[in-house]
């Protein structure tokens, strides 16, 4: 009897659903993230590999993922009309999008200052 319970405990993570990696493309909703999963598909006739993407709406309970993060998501039961995935972990955080990082990054912002100093 004890052997069956340990066997079931080891099988439950695999039976919960598949794991995929994707990039968060929208974090505007509360506890919901839009994640794009890239995959390569071979063309039937020509044999060339084509990039395809799948959009998954993911449940993020703590609102810890943000735009541009690479995340691992797992298939789950239906949580709403469109949400079928849950966030497992954040693999890579996106660089911070603060005002300090964006200063001077506008194209051509240094041209007028150099032109006025050289004259």
QUILINCOR-V656087 format. One record per residue. N is the residue number from 1. RES is the residue in one letter. SS is DSSP state (alpha for helix, beta for strand, coil for the rest). Layout:
n: {N;N}
res: {RES;RES}
ss: {SS;SS}
This chain:
n: {1;2;3;4;5;6;7;8;9;10;11;12;13;14;15;16;17;18;19;20;21;22;23;24;25;26;27;28;29;30;31;32;33;34;35;36;37;38;39;40;41;42;43;44;45;46;47;48;49;50;51;52;53;54;55;56;57;58;59;60;61;62;63;64;65;66;67;68;69;70;71;72;73;74;75;76;77;78;79;80;81;82;83;84;85;86;87;88;89;90;91;92;93;94;95;96;97;98;99;100;101;102;103;104;105;106;107;108;109;110;111;112;113;114;115;116;117;118;119}
res: {X;X;X;X;X;X;X;X;X;X;X;X;X;X;X;X;X;X;X;X;X;X;X;X;X;X;X;X;X;X;X;X;X;X;X;X;X;X;X;X;X;X;X;X;X;X;X;X;X;X;X;X;X;X;X;X;X;X;X;X;X;X;X;X;X;X;X;X;X;X;X;X;X;X;X;X;X;X;X;X;X;X;X;X;X;X;X;X;X;X;X;X;X;X;X;X;X;X;X;X;X;X;X;X;X;X;X;X;X;X;X;X;X;X;X;X;X;X;X}
ss: {coil;alpha;alpha;alpha;alpha;alpha;alpha;alpha;alpha;alpha;alpha;alpha;alpha;alpha;alpha;coil;coil;coil;beta;beta;beta;beta;beta;beta;beta;beta;coil;coil;coil;coil;coil;beta;beta;beta;beta;beta;beta;beta;beta;beta;beta;beta;coil;coil;coil;coil;coil;coil;beta;beta;beta;beta;beta;beta;beta;beta;beta;beta;beta;coil;coil;coil;coil;coil;coil;coil;coil;coil;coil;beta;beta;beta;beta;beta;beta;coil;coil;coil;coil;coil;coil;coil;beta;beta;beta;beta;beta;beta;beta;beta;beta;beta;coil;coil;coil;coil;coil;coil;alpha;alpha;alpha;alpha;coil;coil;coil;coil;coil;coil;coil;coil;alpha;alpha;alpha;alpha;alpha;alpha;alpha;alpha;coil}
